[in-house]
Amino acid sequence: MSVENLQMVYKTVIISRLTCTSNAWWDYTTADGMQRIASFVRRGIRIDFYTSKAPTIAELVEDSDDKLFRNIRYNENHILYQLLPAHVYFGYNLRPTPHDRQLPSNHDKRNFINRLLFNDIY
């Protein structure tokens, strides 16, 4: 197989399997587990299965989380849409906000919805 085909297979099979359900398990992994996953991806880069300018596994997981959160927010028929908190409407607009949802009182970083509601707020 050519190098391009090997890279395509690695990206579509291995990387997609790692990031597919990463929003469910990423915050429950230990630092050792995250390091083992990152070294597995680096090994793929070293043997030229993945491009050398590839993002880190943490960046891939973050992109996957953001994509899923956008899909949930803008699709009322999504199964996770009902887990989102109520809309909040302000009478003023001082700066753009990442979402228009009410922030929950508990900040559990392991909960996917809570983690992304608190993401990028200043």
N, CA, C and O atoms as a GROMACS GRO file, in nm:
protein
  488
    1MET      N    1   0.084  -0.118   0.000
    1MET     CA    2   0.000   0.000   0.000
    1MET      C    3   0.088   0.124   0.000
    1MET      O    4   0.200   0.123   0.052
    2SER      N    5   0.036   0.229  -0.059
    2SER     CA    6   0.112   0.354  -0.059
    2SER      C    7   0.100   0.423   0.077
    2SER      O    8   0.013   0.389   0.158
    3VAL      N    9   0.188   0.518   0.100
    3VAL     CA   10   0.190   0.590   0.228
    3VAL      C   11   0.060   0.668   0.247
    3VAL      O   12   0.006   0.674   0.358
    4GLU      N   13   0.010   0.727   0.140
    4GLU     CA   14  -0.115   0.804   0.149
    4GLU      C   15  -0.232   0.714   0.189
    4GLU      O   16  -0.316   0.754   0.270
    5ASN      N   17  -0.238   0.594   0.133
    5ASN     CA   18  -0.345   0.501   0.168
    5ASN      C   19  -0.333   0.453   0.313
    5ASN      O   20  -0.434   0.439   0.382
    6LEU      N   21  -0.210   0.427   0.358
    6LEU     CA   22  -0.189   0.386   0.497
    6LEU      C   23  -0.232   0.498   0.593
    6LEU      O   24  -0.293   0.472   0.697
    7GLN      N   25  -0.199   0.621   0.558
    7GLN     CA   26  -0.239   0.734   0.642
    7GLN      C   27  -0.390   0.750   0.645
    7GLN      O   28  -0.447   0.781   0.750
    8MET      N   29  -0.456   0.728   0.532
    8MET     CA   30  -0.601   0.739   0.527
    8MET      C   31  -0.666   0.629   0.612
    8MET      O   32  -0.762   0.656   0.684
    9VAL      N   33  -0.616   0.508   0.604
    9VAL     CA   34  -0.672   0.398   0.683
    9VAL      C   35  -0.650   0.423   0.831
    9VAL      O   36  -0.741   0.401   0.911
   10TYR      N   37  -0.532   0.469   0.870
   10TYR     CA   38  -0.502   0.497   1.011
   10TYR      C   39  -0.594   0.606   1.064
   10TYR      O   40  -0.648   0.595   1.174
   11LYS      N   41  -0.612   0.710   0.984
   11LYS     CA   42  -0.696   0.822   1.028
   11LYS      C   43  -0.843   0.780   1.037
   11LYS      O   44  -0.911   0.815   1.134
   12THR      N   45  -0.892   0.708   0.939
   12THR     CA   46  -1.034   0.673   0.939
   12THR      C   47  -1.069   0.562   1.037
   12THR      O   48  -1.181   0.557   1.088
   13VAL      N   49  -0.976   0.472   1.064
   13VAL     CA   50  -1.007   0.361   1.154
   13VAL      C   51  -0.962   0.390   1.297
   13VAL      O   52  -1.043   0.388   1.389
   14ILE      N   53  -0.836   0.417   1.316
   14ILE     CA   54  -0.780   0.430   1.451
   14ILE      C   55  -0.819   0.562   1.515
   14ILE      O   56  -0.875   0.563   1.625
   15ILE      N   57  -0.791   0.672   1.449
   15ILE     CA   58  -0.818   0.804   1.508
   15ILE      C   59  -0.968   0.825   1.526
   15ILE      O   60  -1.010   0.882   1.627
   16SER      N   61  -1.048   0.782   1.432
   16SER     CA   62  -1.193   0.801   1.446
   16SER      C   63  -1.248   0.717   1.561
   16SER      O   64  -1.342   0.760   1.629
   17ARG      N   65  -1.193   0.600   1.584
   17ARG     CA   66  -1.238   0.518   1.699
   17ARG      C   67  -1.198   0.580   1.832
   17ARG      O   68  -1.272   0.569   1.930
   18LEU      N   69  -1.083   0.645   1.835
   18LEU     CA   70  -1.040   0.710   1.959
   18LEU      C   71  -1.127   0.831   1.991
   18LEU      O   72  -1.158   0.856   2.108
   19THR      N   73  -1.166   0.906   1.890
   19THR     CA   74  -1.240   1.030   1.914
   19THR      C   75  -1.391   1.013   1.908
   19THR      O   76  -1.464   1.104   1.948
   20CYS      N   77  -1.440   0.901   1.861
   20CYS     CA   78  -1.584   0.882   1.845
   20CYS      C   79  -1.659   0.896   1.977
   20CYS      O   80  -1.756   0.973   1.984
   21THR      N   81  -1.618   0.828   2.078
   21THR     CA   82  -1.687   0.834   2.207
   21THR      C   83  -1.600   0.898   2.314
   21THR      O   84  -1.620   0.876   2.433
   22SER      N   85  -1.503   0.977   2.271
   22SER     CA   86  -1.410   1.036   2.367
   22SER      C   87  -1.478   1.130   2.465
   22SER      O   88  -1.429   1.147   2.577
   23ASN      N   89  -1.590   1.192   2.427
   23ASN     CA   90  -1.657   1.283   2.520
   23ASN      C   91  -1.713   1.208   2.640
   23ASN      O   92  -1.738   1.270   2.744
   24ALA      N   93  -1.734   1.080   2.630
   24ALA     CA   94  -1.786   1.002   2.742
   24ALA      C   95  -1.674   0.954   2.835
   24ALA      O   96  -1.695   0.948   2.956
   25TRP      N   97  -1.558   0.920   2.782
   25TRP     CA   98  -1.456   0.859   2.866
   25TRP      C   99  -1.334   0.946   2.892
   25TRP      O  100  -1.254   0.912   2.979
   26TRP      N  101  -1.316   1.057   2.823
   26TRP     CA  102  -1.193   1.135   2.831
   26TRP      C  103  -1.167   1.188   2.972
   26TRP      O  104  -1.054   1.181   3.019
   27ASP      N  105  -1.268   1.241   3.039
   27ASP     CA  106  -1.247   1.297   3.172
   27ASP      C  107  -1.235   1.192   3.281
   27ASP      O  108  -1.200   1.225   3.395
   28TYR      N  109  -1.261   1.069   3.249
   28TYR     CA  110  -1.247   0.962   3.347
   28TYR      C  111  -1.112   0.890   3.337
   28TYR      O  112  -1.081   0.804   3.419
   29THR      N  113  -1.033   0.925   3.237
   29THR     CA  114  -0.903   0.860   3.223
   29THR      C  115  -0.803   0.925   3.315
   29THR      O  116  -0.812   1.044   3.347
   30THR      N  117  -0.708   0.848   3.357
   30THR     CA  118  -0.603   0.900   3.443
   30THR      C  119  -0.496   0.966   3.356
   30THR      O  120  -0.498   0.954   3.234
   31ALA      N  121  -0.404   1.035   3.420
   31ALA     CA  122  -0.295   1.098   3.346
   31ALA      C  123  -0.210   0.992   3.276
   31ALA      O  124  -0.160   1.015   3.166
   32ASP      N  125  -0.195   0.876   3.340
   32ASP     CA  126  -0.120   0.768   3.278
   32ASP      C  127  -0.191   0.715   3.154
   32ASP      O  128  -0.128   0.686   3.052
   33GLY      N  129  -0.322   0.703   3.162
   33GLY     CA  130  -0.399   0.657   3.047
   33GLY      C  131  -0.393   0.754   2.931
   33GLY      O  132  -0.380   0.714   2.815
   34MET      N  133  -0.403   0.884   2.962
   34MET     CA  134  -0.392   0.986   2.856
   34MET      C  135  -0.254   0.983   2.792
   34MET      O  136  -0.241   1.000   2.671
   35GLN      N  137  -0.152   0.962   2.873
   35GLN     CA  138  -0.017   0.956   2.821
   35GLN      C  139   0.001   0.833   2.731
   35GLN      O  140   0.070   0.841   2.629
   36ARG      N  141  -0.059   0.722   2.767
   36ARG     CA  142  -0.050   0.601   2.685
   36ARG      C  143  -0.120   0.621   2.550
   36ARG      O  144  -0.069   0.576   2.447
   37ILE      N  145  -0.235   0.687   2.551
   37ILE     CA  146  -0.306   0.713   2.426
   37ILE      C  147  -0.226   0.809   2.339
   37ILE      O  148  -0.214   0.788   2.218
   38ALA      N  149  -0.171   0.914   2.401
   38ALA     CA  150  -0.090   1.010   2.325
   38ALA      C  151   0.034   0.944   2.267
   38ALA      O  152   0.073   0.975   2.154
   39SER      N  153   0.096   0.852   2.341
   39SER     CA  154   0.215   0.784   2.288
   39SER      C  155   0.177   0.690   2.174
   39SER      O  156   0.256   0.672   2.082
   40PHE      N  157   0.057   0.631   2.179
   40PHE     CA  158   0.010   0.547   2.070
   40PHE      C  159  -0.005   0.630   1.942
   40PHE      O  160   0.034   0.585   1.834
   41VAL      N  161  -0.062   0.750   1.954
   41VAL     CA  162  -0.078   0.837   1.837
   41VAL      C  163   0.059   0.883   1.788
   41VAL      O  164   0.082   0.888   1.667
   42ARG      N  165   0.150   0.917   1.880
   42ARG     CA  166   0.286   0.959   1.839
   42ARG      C  167   0.359   0.845   1.767
   42ARG      O  168   0.436   0.870   1.674
   43ARG      N  169   0.335   0.722   1.810
   43ARG     CA  170   0.397   0.607   1.743
   43ARG      C  171   0.346   0.596   1.600
   43ARG      O  172   0.421   0.562   1.508
   44GLY      N  173   0.217   0.624   1.581
   44GLY     CA  174   0.163   0.624   1.445
   44GLY      C  175   0.226   0.732   1.359
   44GLY      O  176   0.248   0.711   1.240
   45ILE      N  177   0.256   0.847   1.418
   45ILE     CA  178   0.323   0.954   1.345
   45ILE      C  179   0.465   0.912   1.310
   45ILE      O  180   0.512   0.935   1.199
   46ARG      N  181   0.533   0.849   1.407
   46ARG     CA  182   0.673   0.811   1.388
   46ARG      C  183   0.688   0.708   1.275
   46ARG      O  184   0.785   0.714   1.200
   47ILE      N  185   0.595   0.615   1.263
   47ILE     CA  186   0.608   0.515   1.156
   47ILE      C  187   0.533   0.558   1.031
   47ILE      O  188   0.507   0.478   0.941
   48ASP      N  189   0.498   0.687   1.027
   48ASP     CA  190   0.442   0.753   0.908
   48ASP      C  191   0.301   0.704   0.874
   48ASP      O  192   0.261   0.708   0.757
   49PHE      N  193   0.225   0.658   0.975
   49PHE     CA  194   0.085   0.625   0.952
   49PHE      C  195  -0.002   0.750   0.961
   49PHE      O  196  -0.113   0.752   0.909
   50TYR      N  197   0.049   0.851   1.026
   50TYR     CA  198  -0.026   0.974   1.047
   50TYR      C  199   0.066   1.089   1.013
   50TYR      O  200   0.187   1.078   1.034
   51THR      N  201   0.012   1.198   0.961
   51THR     CA  202   0.097   1.308   0.918
   51THR      C  203   0.168   1.369   1.038
   51THR      O  204   0.115   1.370   1.149
   52SER      N  205   0.286   1.421   1.015
   52SER     CA  206   0.366   1.476   1.124
   52SER      C  207   0.308   1.605   1.179
   52SER      O  208   0.338   1.641   1.293
   53LYS      N  209   0.227   1.675   1.103
   53LYS     CA  210   0.166   1.798   1.153
   53LYS      C  211   0.026   1.772   1.208
   53LYS      O  212  -0.060   1.860   1.208
   54ALA      N  213   0.004   1.651   1.254
   54ALA     CA  214  -0.126   1.612   1.308
   54ALA      C  215  -0.147   1.676   1.445
   54ALA      O  216  -0.051   1.698   1.519
   55PRO      N  217  -0.272   1.705   1.479
   55PRO     CA  218  -0.299   1.760   1.613
   55PRO      C  219  -0.280   1.653   1.720
   55PRO      O  220  -0.280   1.533   1.691
   56THR      N  221  -0.262   1.698   1.842
   56THR     CA  222  -0.248   1.604   1.954
   56THR      C  223  -0.382   1.539   1.982
   56THR      O  224  -0.486   1.586   1.934
   57ILE      N  225  -0.381   1.433   2.060
   57ILE     CA  226  -0.505   1.364   2.093
   57ILE      C  227  -0.597   1.454   2.176
   57ILE      O  228  -0.719   1.445   2.163
   58ALA      N  229  -0.540   1.539   2.260
   58ALA     CA  230  -0.622   1.632   2.339
   58ALA      C  231  -0.694   1.732   2.247
   58ALA      O  232  -0.810   1.765   2.271
   59GLU      N  233  -0.626   1.778   2.144
   59GLU     CA  234  -0.689   1.870   2.048
   59GLU      C  235  -0.798   1.799   1.968
   59GLU      O  236  -0.903   1.857   1.940
   60LEU      N  237  -0.773   1.674   1.931
   60LEU     CA  238  -0.875   1.597   1.859
   60LEU      C  239  -0.999   1.575   1.944
   60LEU      O  240  -1.111   1.585   1.894
   61VAL      N  241  -0.979   1.545   2.073
   61VAL     CA  242  -1.092   1.524   2.164
   61VAL      C  243  -1.168   1.655   2.183
   61VAL      O  244  -1.291   1.655   2.184
   62GLU      N  245  -1.096   1.766   2.198
   62GLU     CA  246  -1.162   1.895   2.215
   62GLU      C  247  -1.244   1.932   2.091
   62GLU      O  248  -1.356   1.981   2.104
   63ASP      N  249  -1.190   1.908   1.973
   63ASP     CA  250  -1.264   1.935   1.850
   63ASP      C  251  -1.389   1.847   1.840
   63ASP      O  252  -1.495   1.892   1.798
   64SER      N  253  -1.375   1.721   1.880
   64SER     CA  254  -1.489   1.629   1.878
   64SER      C  255  -1.598   1.675   1.974
   64SER      O  256  -1.716   1.670   1.942
   65ASP      N  257  -1.556   1.720   2.094
   65ASP     CA  258  -1.653   1.772   2.192
   65ASP      C  259  -1.726   1.894   2.139
   65ASP      O  260  -1.848   1.904   2.151
   66ASP      N  261  -1.652   1.986   2.081
   66ASP     CA  262  -1.713   2.108   2.027
   66ASP      C  263  -1.812   2.077   1.915
   66ASP      O  264  -1.920   2.136   1.908
   67LYS      N  265  -1.776   1.984   1.830
   67LYS     CA  266  -1.865   1.946   1.720
   67LYS      C  267  -1.995   1.883   1.772
   67LYS      O  268  -2.103   1.916   1.725
   68LEU      N  269  -1.983   1.793   1.870
   68LEU     CA  270  -2.102   1.731   1.927
   68LEU      C  271  -2.189   1.833   1.999
   68LEU      O  272  -2.311   1.828   1.988
   69PHE      N  273  -2.128   1.926   2.072
   69PHE     CA  274  -2.204   2.027   2.145
   69PHE      C  275  -2.279   2.119   2.048
   69PHE      O  276  -2.393   2.155   2.074
   70ARG      N  277  -2.214   2.156   1.936
   70ARG     CA  278  -2.284   2.236   1.834
   70ARG      C  279  -2.402   2.158   1.777
   70ARG      O  280  -2.510   2.215   1.758
   71ASN      N  281  -2.384   2.030   1.751
   71ASN     CA  282  -2.493   1.948   1.698
   71ASN      C  283  -2.609   1.939   1.796
   71ASN      O  284  -2.725   1.942   1.756
   72ILE      N  285  -2.579   1.928   1.924
   72ILE     CA  286  -2.684   1.920   2.026
   72ILE      C  287  -2.758   2.053   2.037
   72ILE      O  288  -2.881   2.056   2.041
   73ARG      N  289  -2.682   2.164   2.041
   73ARG     CA  290  -2.743   2.296   2.061
   73ARG      C  291  -2.837   2.335   1.949
   73ARG      O  292  -2.942   2.394   1.975
   74TYR      N  293  -2.804   2.304   1.826
   74TYR     CA  294  -2.881   2.352   1.712
   74TYR      C  295  -2.977   2.250   1.653
   74TYR      O  296  -3.042   2.278   1.552
   75ASN      N  297  -2.988   2.134   1.714
   75ASN     CA  298  -3.079   2.031   1.664
   75ASN      C  299  -3.174   1.991   1.776
   75ASN      O  300  -3.137   1.915   1.866
   76GLU      N  301  -3.295   2.042   1.772
   76GLU     CA  302  -3.393   2.012   1.877
   76GLU      C  303  -3.435   1.866   1.879
   76GLU      O  304  -3.489   1.819   1.979
   77ASN      N  305  -3.410   1.794   1.772
   77ASN     CA  306  -3.445   1.652   1.766
   77ASN      C  307  -3.333   1.562   1.816
   77ASN      O  308  -3.350   1.440   1.822
   78HIS      N  309  -3.219   1.621   1.853
   78HIS     CA  310  -3.108   1.540   1.906
   78HIS      C  311  -3.150   1.482   2.041
   78HIS      O  312  -3.218   1.548   2.119
   79ILE      N  313  -3.108   1.360   2.067
   79ILE     CA  314  -3.150   1.292   2.189
   79ILE      C  315  -3.095   1.360   2.315
   79ILE      O  316  -3.157   1.350   2.422
   80LEU      N  317  -2.982   1.428   2.305
   80LEU     CA  318  -2.924   1.496   2.420
   80LEU      C  319  -2.974   1.639   2.437
   80LEU      O  320  -2.938   1.705   2.535
   81TYR      N  321  -3.054   1.689   2.345
   81TYR     CA  322  -3.104   1.827   2.353
   81TYR      C  323  -3.183   1.850   2.481
   81TYR      O  324  -3.178   1.960   2.537
   82GLN      N  325  -3.255   1.751   2.526
   82GLN     CA  326  -3.336   1.766   2.647
   82GLN      C  327  -3.252   1.781   2.773
   82GLN      O  328  -3.304   1.824   2.876
   83LEU      N  329  -3.125   1.747   2.768
   83LEU     CA  330  -3.037   1.762   2.883
   83LEU      C  331  -2.982   1.904   2.899
   83LEU      O  332  -2.926   1.938   3.004
   84LEU      N  333  -2.997   1.986   2.796
   84LEU     CA  334  -2.948   2.123   2.804
   84LEU      C  335  -3.033   2.204   2.899
   84LEU      O  336  -3.155   2.184   2.905
   85PRO      N  337  -2.972   2.297   2.975
   85PRO     CA  338  -3.052   2.383   3.063
   85PRO      C  339  -3.135   2.482   2.983
   85PRO      O  340  -3.121   2.492   2.861
   86ALA      N  341  -3.221   2.555   3.052
   86ALA     CA  342  -3.312   2.650   2.987
   86ALA      C  343  -3.234   2.766   2.925
   86ALA      O  344  -3.121   2.796   2.964
   87HIS      N  345  -3.298   2.830   2.827
   87HIS     CA  346  -3.240   2.949   2.764
   87HIS      C  347  -3.239   3.064   2.864
   87HIS      O  348  -3.326   3.073   2.951
   88VAL      N  349  -3.141   3.152   2.850
   88VAL     CA  350  -3.134   3.274   2.929
   88VAL      C  351  -3.132   3.391   2.831
   88VAL      O  352  -3.051   3.393   2.738
   89TYR      N  353  -3.220   3.487   2.853
   89TYR     CA  354  -3.226   3.604   2.766
   89TYR      C  355  -3.188   3.727   2.847
   89TYR      O  356  -3.247   3.754   2.952
   90PHE      N  357  -3.089   3.800   2.798
   90PHE     CA  358  -3.045   3.921   2.864
   90PHE      C  359  -3.099   4.041   2.786
   90PHE      O  360  -3.114   4.035   2.664
   91GLY      N  361  -3.129   4.148   2.857
   91GLY     CA  362  -3.177   4.270   2.791
   91GLY      C  363  -3.064   4.355   2.737
   91GLY      O  364  -3.088   4.460   2.677
   92TYR      N  365  -2.942   4.311   2.759
   92TYR     CA  366  -2.827   4.386   2.712
   92TYR      C  367  -2.733   4.291   2.639
   92TYR      O  368  -2.743   4.169   2.652
   93ASN      N  369  -2.644   4.349   2.563
   93ASN     CA  370  -2.551   4.268   2.484
   93ASN      C  371  -2.413   4.333   2.494
   93ASN      O  372  -2.374   4.408   2.406
   94LEU      N  373  -2.341   4.304   2.600
   94LEU     CA  374  -2.210   4.364   2.620
   94LEU      C  375  -2.102   4.294   2.539
   94LEU      O  376  -2.015   4.360   2.482
   95ARG      N  377  -2.106   4.164   2.533
   95ARG     CA  378  -2.011   4.087   2.454
   95ARG      C  379  -2.077   3.957   2.411
   95ARG      O  380  -2.170   3.910   2.478
   96PRO      N  381  -2.031   3.898   2.304
   96PRO     CA  382  -2.091   3.771   2.261
   96PRO      C  383  -2.058   3.660   2.360
   96PRO      O  384  -1.948   3.655   2.416
   97THR      N  385  -2.153   3.572   2.378
   97THR     CA  386  -2.133   3.458   2.466
   97THR      C  387  -2.127   3.330   2.383
   97THR      O  388  -2.183   3.326   2.274
   98PRO      N  389  -2.061   3.226   2.434
   98PRO     CA  390  -2.050   3.103   2.356
   98PRO      C  391  -2.183   3.027   2.343
   98PRO      O  392  -2.198   2.945   2.252
   99HIS      N  393  -2.279   3.053   2.432
   99HIS     CA  394  -2.409   2.988   2.424
   99HIS      C  395  -2.510   3.072   2.499
   99HIS      O  396  -2.473   3.164   2.572
  100ASP      N  397  -2.636   3.042   2.481
  100ASP     CA  398  -2.744   3.120   2.545
  100ASP      C  399  -2.817   3.036   2.649
  100ASP      O  400  -2.939   3.045   2.663
  101ARG      N  401  -2.743   2.955   2.722
  101ARG     CA  402  -2.802   2.864   2.820
  101ARG      C  403  -2.769   2.908   2.961
  101ARG      O  404  -2.667   2.974   2.985
  102GLN      N  405  -2.855   2.872   3.054
  102GLN     CA  406  -2.832   2.901   3.194
  102GLN      C  407  -2.725   2.807   3.249
  102GLN      O  408  -2.727   2.687   3.221
  103LEU      N  409  -2.631   2.863   3.325
  103LEU     CA  410  -2.525   2.780   3.381
  103LEU      C  411  -2.575   2.708   3.505
  103LEU      O  412  -2.637   2.771   3.591
  104PRO      N  413  -2.550   2.580   3.517
  104PRO     CA  414  -2.594   2.506   3.637
  104PRO      C  415  -2.512   2.547   3.758
  104PRO      O  416  -2.401   2.598   3.746
  105SER      N  417  -2.569   2.526   3.876
  105SER     CA  418  -2.501   2.565   3.999
  105SER      C  419  -2.386   2.470   4.032
  105SER      O  420  -2.287   2.512   4.092
  106ASN      N  421  -2.397   2.344   3.994
  106ASN     CA  422  -2.287   2.251   4.019
  106ASN      C  423  -2.198   2.244   3.896
  106ASN      O  424  -2.246   2.238   3.783
  107HIS      N  425  -2.071   2.245   3.918
  107HIS     CA  426  -1.975   2.243   3.808
  107HIS      C  427  -1.897   2.112   3.811
  107HIS      O  428  -1.785   2.106   3.860
  108ASP      N  429  -1.959   2.007   3.759
  108ASP     CA  430  -1.897   1.876   3.751
  108ASP      C  431  -1.830   1.863   3.616
  108ASP      O  432  -1.898   1.850   3.514
  109LYS      N  433  -1.697   1.867   3.613
  109LYS     CA  434  -1.624   1.864   3.487
  109LYS      C  435  -1.635   1.731   3.414
  109LYS      O  436  -1.607   1.723   3.294
  110ARG      N  437  -1.675   1.627   3.485
  110ARG     CA  438  -1.686   1.497   3.419
  110ARG      C  439  -1.814   1.484   3.339
  110ARG      O  440  -1.823   1.398   3.252
  111ASN      N  441  -1.913   1.567   3.367
  111ASN     CA  442  -2.038   1.567   3.291
  111ASN      C  443  -2.013   1.642   3.160
  111ASN      O  444  -1.969   1.757   3.162
  112PHE      N  445  -2.041   1.580   3.048
  112PHE     CA  446  -2.013   1.637   2.918
  112PHE      C  447  -2.084   1.770   2.897
  112PHE      O  448  -2.022   1.867   2.853
  113ILE      N  449  -2.212   1.778   2.928
  113ILE     CA  450  -2.290   1.900   2.906
  113ILE      C  451  -2.236   2.011   2.994
  113ILE      O  452  -2.213   2.122   2.946
  114ASN      N  453  -2.216   1.985   3.123
  114ASN     CA  454  -2.164   2.088   3.213
  114ASN      C  455  -2.026   2.135   3.170
  114ASN      O  456  -1.997   2.254   3.173
  115ARG      N  457  -1.942   2.042   3.130
  115ARG     CA  458  -1.806   2.078   3.090
  115ARG      C  459  -1.808   2.175   2.973
  115ARG      O  460  -1.731   2.271   2.971
  116LEU      N  461  -1.894   2.152   2.876
  116LEU     CA  462  -1.896   2.238   2.759
  116LEU      C  463  -1.976   2.365   2.782
  116LEU      O  464  -1.953   2.464   2.713
  117LEU      N  465  -2.068   2.366   2.878
  117LEU     CA  466  -2.136   2.490   2.912
  117LEU      C  467  -2.039   2.588   2.977
  117LEU      O  468  -2.048   2.709   2.955
  118PHE      N  469  -1.947   2.537   3.057
  118PHE     CA  470  -1.850   2.622   3.125
  118PHE      C  471  -1.726   2.647   3.040
  118PHE      O  472  -1.639   2.725   3.080
  119ASN      N  473  -1.716   2.583   2.924
  119ASN     CA  474  -1.602   2.601   2.837
  119ASN      C  475  -1.609   2.739   2.771
  119ASN      O  476  -1.716   2.780   2.725
  120ASP      N  477  -1.499   2.808   2.765
  120ASP     CA  478  -1.486   2.939   2.699
  120ASP      C  479  -1.570   3.049   2.760
  120ASP      O  480  -1.608   3.142   2.689
  121ILE      N  481  -1.602   3.041   2.888
  121ILE     CA  482  -1.666   3.155   2.952
  121ILE      C  483  -1.558   3.227   3.031
  121ILE      O  484  -1.468   3.163   3.087
  122TYR      N  485  -1.567   3.353   3.036
  122TYR     CA  486  -1.458   3.430   3.099
  122TYR      C  487  -1.506   3.488   3.228
  122TYR      O  488  -1.429   3.557   3.297
   0.00000   0.00000   0.00000
